[in-house]
């Protein structure tokens, strides 16, 4: 009984900490409560089942609407880095390509740079990308079927996944919540996770569009294993050690300026 009481007190304290900070790691919590990482992981799993937090790859995230920021808010974050990444990624596209863009703010930044092409096909589940490209008559835009998810301005669900399976694209450009050598690209929105996986499955080449800060983020699930990523396009603030680590895995790193 005493052990149960201590466990419950610790779990309540974890929830209190997450009200003050949106993300916490297993290592940090283990140190704070002087218990093992296995004990903390058990606590987090139990709290996740109770819908009191979101379990991530290395810890926990507050169960709060802010964890899945609407697209319009994300567009205003790291804008200079996103523009640099978009310019670099645009150089990877060739006339006549069939490419796919997901519903990330970085992919939307790339869409805004594609108006220079006179012969291009873009497959996307993102309404904002469609709106951005609608003014360019030389770009063919294809959307899958699906249900509207307002937070990401995108179409998601089983219909979207089935619809995408009928396409084949030269390259898919993906944003993500995080990247790590252990888990590849990570994401927090389950509906978007399924769509991103579908986009990867139809692509000849996978290009991740990630600002350098994504190395320090937490995510709910792995979307794309590190071995399936062909290239990472990032900004100039990425650390040289991170570039080297990616290159050692056979991943090309392109830095936007």
Secondary structure by P-SEA (a helix, b strand, c coil): caaaaaaaaaaaaaaaaaaacccccaaaaaaaacccaaaaaaaaaaaaaaccbbbcccbbbcccccccccaaaaaacaaaaaaaaaaaaaaacccccbbbbcccaaaaaaaaaccccccbbbbbccaaaaaaacccccbbbbbbbbcccccccccccaaaaaaaccccccbbbbbcccccccccbbbccaaaaaaaaaaaaaccbbbbbcccccccccccccccccccccbbbbcccccaaaaaaaaaacbbbbbcc
